[in-house]
Amino acid sequence: MTQVLWLYKQRIQQKLQEIPECSSIVVEWRNIKTVISQAAVKILGKYKVFIQNEKLKIWDDVIKLILQQKNLAYNTYLGTKTTDSETDYKRRRAIAKREIRQGHHIS
């Protein structure tokens, strides 16, 4: 048994002995969950997750309009399934990708 696991078990046992017993199972369960989480945080610590934002810092009306046109072309393609609507959608998708890539490059 590792030292961390042993210390974790000791903390849980110590905390469970300190908590008075309750007649309600809901309160007892909440106390047990609290003891387990507190012991884990005490032994292991907390880890903050950093989420990297991939959003455009420069979001303007031009990019918004281009994306609306692309979405409209996509919905048209889904409704009609013609080659003209498919090529229009692919063309607008390429334009949108190019503009967003340039926006990322600038920002």
N, C-alpha and C positions, 0 to 999 in steps of 0.2 A: 504494500500500500504506500502510495506516495505521500510525501509530507503535506502537500496541499490538500489532498483528499482527507487525510487524518485531521488536519486543522479544521476543514469544512465540517466534518462530522462532529467534532468537538464543539464548534460554535453552535451548531443546530441543537445538539443535546442541551447545552447550557441555556440557550434562549428558550427552548421548550419547557425547561424546568422553571424558568422565571415567570412564564405566562400562567395565570390562573385558569383552571378548567372552566368551561362554560357549558350551560345546559343546551344551548342552541348549536346545532350542527353547522349552520351557516357561519356563525361567529367563530366557531372553532376552526373551520376550514379557512376563513379569511386570516386568522392568526397564524395558522401553519404556513400559508402562502407567503405572508409577510416575513416570517422568520426565515424561510428558505431564501427569499430574495435578498433580505438584508445580509444573511450569512454569505451568500455568493458575492454580493457587492463588496463586502468587507474583505473577503479573501482574494477575489480576483480583480476587483476594481471595475470601473466603468470604461467602456470603449465608445468613443464618439465617432459616428459614421459621417464621413464627409461626402456629400453628393456634389459631383462636379456639374455645374450648370453648362449645358450645351446650347443654351438659348442665344438668340441673336441679341447683342447689346444695342444694335441699331435696328429697331423695328419701326419701319415707316409705312406710309400709306401705299407706296409703290409695291413693296413686297406683299402687303396684305391684299392688294388688288390682283397681283399675279397669282397668289395662292387661291383666291376666290375663283378666278378664271380657270385655273387648273382643276379645282374641285367640280366646277360646273361642267367642264369637258369630260371629266371622269364619270360623273353621273349620267351625262348624255350617252357616253360610250356603253355604260352598263344597261341603259334602257334600250338602245338601238342595236348594238353589236355590229355596226357596219365598219367597213375598212376606213371610210372617211372620218368617222368619229374616233376610231382608234388612232389614226395618224395625227388627228388634231390633239387628242389627249397626250400622246407621246411627245409631240412638239411642245405643248404647254408644260409638260412635266420637265422636259429638258431645260426650258427657259427658267422655270422655277428653281431647279437645282443650280443652274448657273448663277442666278441672282443671289441665292442664299449662300453659295460658296463665296461669291465676291463680298457679300456682307460679312461673313465670318473672317475673311481675309482682312477687310478694312478694320473691323472692330477688335 
